[in-house]
Amino acid sequence: MERLPLIVQSDLTLLLEVDNSKFEEARQSLVGFTELVKSPEHIHTYRLTPLSIWNAVAAGISPDEMIQRLATYSQYPVPDTVSFYIRDQGRRFGPLEIRKSPDGDGFWLTSVDGQLLLQISKHKAISPYLGPALSPGFKILPEHRGLIKQALAKIGWPANDLAGYADGIPLDISLSNTTRHGMPFHMRDYQQHAIKAFSGSGNGVIVLPCGAGKTMVGLGAMADVGRDTLILTTSVAALHQWRDEILDKTTLNPDAIGEYSARVKDLRPVTLTTYQLLSHKKGSGYPHFDTLNQHDWGLIIYDEVHLLPAPVFRLTASLQSRRRLGLTATLIREDGRADDVFSLIGPKRFDMPWKDLEQQGWIASAECKEIRVALSDAWREHYALAEDTERARIAAENPGKLGTVRELLAHHAQDHVLIIGQYLSQLKALHEDIGAPLLTGETPAAERERLYQAFRDGHIPVLIVSKVANFAIDLPDANVAIQISGTFGSRQEEAQRLGRILRPKSDGGQATFYSVVSEDTKEQDFAQKRQLFLCEQGYRYEIAHADSKGSPMTSGRVIPFPAREVPS
Amino acid sequence: MIYSLFPVVSTLKESDLDHIYQVTHITPPADLSQVTARLASPDYIAETLKALTRQEQQQLLRWILQGREDMLIPVSMVGPSRHELITKLGQWGLVYQVQTHPQSWTYVIPHELVGPLLQVLVIQPSNALKAIAHSKLSPRESSESPVWWSLIHDLFMVLSHARRDPLQLTQEGQVYRRVVSKLGQKCWHKGHLSSVESTIYAANALGLLLADANQKFLSASPTAGQFWQLDGQRIFGLMEQYLATYYGMVLQKLLWNLAALLEPDQWLDLSKVKSWVQDQKATGMRVYNIDNFVHFTTELGLTEKDGASFRLSDPAYWAWHQHYEPPEPQVVVIQPTGEVLVPPNASYHDRWIVDQHASPVKWDRMAVYRIDRESVADAIQRGISVDDYISQWTHISRTHIPGNVEANIRDWYRALGRHRVVRATLIHSVDAVESQQVEQILGKSEPFLERLSPQDLIIEDTRLEAVQKTLDRAGIAMLPSIYAPGEATISKAAPIGLYATGHPALTPVDPPLLAVTVPEALLLATMDVYTVQRVLHNALANQQIITVYFKEPQETKAKTITMISGYISQGKLQGVDINQKAFAIPLHKVVLVEPIAQ
């Protein structure tokens, strides 16, 4: 008899074996109450967390059912500590509720458990947000609704927010069946599932890899809610792409869409703005936020929610009466504030492993290769004698990388290649060396759009871009990315950059992602950390070596090892 | 000395062995383990004992109930009936004659036979001992002894830790509390420190831990690797032998076998067993030994207890009944992330290889390791080449080694293999002329001679003595001292006078895996407490009267005591003196222990 696919560890992690006939069945069963931590090739790791259990209880899965599901697929008995944990966390969601105040003024934190109300009212993290007692419970000021939810989640007693949302101004919007270019358009199954998962609650985050059509999910949510919508993006370029997609795939006309940026302040039923502008501070206030908040939005969309700046978190706390949708490729926040995303935007509502989308053909399959380029003697000395703070940059700007890039471009002469880097001096040197156009933060918007279009149209086979292109640009025909420098060990940057080439290719071809790093330097260590993230998503990395001129190399010299018997 | 059946049978003369084959109805040439399994089977013993008279059975029971841990024949057994009984038992392969001294022989019952003998002589006839508790506690969850369970997990974890980071010992020879606490976080039942301590005792008793020469650390002994090549059956057998050594009293054997003979869903009522013991009033059968035994075996995960209900744990019960989950080869999974996952059904041998070749991340049902730079550095220091390192992973892995992981391994090997720290011995001379002279003299005889500077010559460390002799014969004398860098140029006066050299060197005991010899008198001054405990247990389990000699002259020079149990806790001998006054003597204050033969 085949072994069952699951092993439940006592530390609340769940290991699910991929090469097992019950894998798919078990995965479907776990999805509702666990979080997928990583999905490398052979064994996927899930985790039970307070958030995952609270979400499950909110969705109607009882703690006993969760334990039963684990027992069904577990090769060994479920550890008592795990069962206890599920029951303990499961009972915490539900007793506390936020409702509209019965007296019609603000909100009301209430519970049938008087002891619990007393307990939390004494907690110093909660008491500042409690208004006058209103039996059974306390009144809550509208501006404290988000803050108290955040505080209650942090102390382990999440509130079930049943106060509902402001309706917002109705918007006549639906999805088109054909694009402006006459191409048929319809939502993919997983996008529909994601929209459904969001619509049921009116808040939360959708996690989909780059290229999987997160923007489409946003459009679907807008059509589903049918109310005025504010869309927050990471840059003006991204804002424009949102605008183009809305016009391309919905029934809205240009008059209904406004841009609220540094250049234009146009408030329309669907308004697009940037995080930067929203969090712009003047004196003690946020004038743009205040202006935008005057409008009766029915939905706010947070694009690339993992990049949400800290001030926007604070502002978001006061937006709890609006429906909120977060879109991202990864919930990893380098600042560790994933919990705040849960409290303020909402829990993760939908997630799908990258490899699954690849298998279903929704994103291109990708090969990942890391090329370790040796430092020349002179550059090695430069690196060795530099201050610690300078070493990362010296390693990143290894001149040997230019040779490697030339080798790769010769190899990919028929492809559309995107070269991505962190340091302008390095990118400029490369631009002068290979003659490909360079696109940076200094490039005017019009020139930027022209270069994007030329690249899309195939007039430019190679485009060099700085980190401005990390997010929210659409380069459908790029099938090769060469990363020549990056931000230390940033995993989400690696994911975003790979995402640039994951959109399905018109010829069904494969994408290739190169990461060029300097051998035996801090950069190699950082690259390993970045590499880890993609391996956890199910990608395999190949590693190759180049000499200090960038040409392929097999191995280096080592001291012969002492001949000893290997212990058996 | 504990006598085990297998080593005893394997040293028999051919004619004696033929006889054993005959009585056990086994056709030679058969594996000796088949023979020993047959000899120790309750069916065989029950069948053979039917041929004894009731009086002989009582005599045999008295022999066992004397409580002598090694089952040597007691001096009280005299007369012609003694000879007749021994002859019968010897012919059935139940008693053997062993040489204890050049001129001295005695008769022994191998320890594995004691349990089955007790079953036939005591347990089966006694209705009182069949007192079964009707417990509402959980029924058994499995029907076989798993490969990976609490005892194995904790033993493996302790040895893994001790191999990487030897366990630091206090002045009293105990493992530091903070180390025990750290291990407690990794053990099967998290935070269960007494379980960790019990495991350390067991590991030490099995010779799997070894103290360093300065008695400051316990590290995994070289036999640990051999130990993990054994299968579950052999390891369980060793644990039983360990229990027989340390809890070898007849009552404890009785309890162990009684629990093993229960039906799977039954529990033993300890209160009724205790009543029965009190009724027997037999020498060596003390009720408190039951609690002691139950406590220790529960800590090890061999038994479980709830109130007065007691039984063998699931893994121990099924192991006793020879129902083992078979380990699977090549089930280790290496992920492209560098993580190595070791499933619960992996063989101990594969698991030990993983433990040596990767850094531990998590101790749990599925053990998680990681192949990283540190694990590669460790492999290099153990002299393993990159190809051997990769090949070993390939042999134990179900999934083979992912390309990026292999590339990383080769890169780490290359990065770590380009430079090496080499300890060198220099002959530093007062000037270049003198140094040249030394080089000329040594040049012909020393193959590994290199010049470092005009005043410094490098010689091979191991050739120092030969070099000094050569130079001495050539008329160049040198101080015997070896100086640290920077000291060599300072003129130092030669030491004057005699220095105490300490106690005459005693080679630290290198514990054998299976058996420990008990010398007549134990000189303890240079042994660590663990070694002392291991050695003393054998003596104390039967020679319960001992004379203790103290280290400090101001204390009583010697004291004769009766141990109140065969168990030494917290490095203390606990006993009563001739006036029946109870006290404890810290082992570190003891220089010599001399057992007094009864």
Interface residues (C-beta under 8 A of the other chain):
Chain A: I7 V8 Q9 S10 D11 L15 K38 P40 E41 H42 I43 Q75 Y76 P77 P79 E370 R372 E519 D520 Q528 Q531 L532 C535 E536 Y539 R540 Y541 E542 I543 A544 S555 G556 R557 V558 I559 F561 P562 A563 R564 V566 P567 S568
Chain B: E141 K190 G225 Q229 V333 Q335 P336 T337 G338 E339 L341 P343 P344 Q356 K362 D364 R365 M366 I380 R382 G383 I384 S385 V386 D388 Q392 T399 P402 G403 N404 A407 N408 R410 D411 Y413 R414 A415 G417 R418 H419 R420
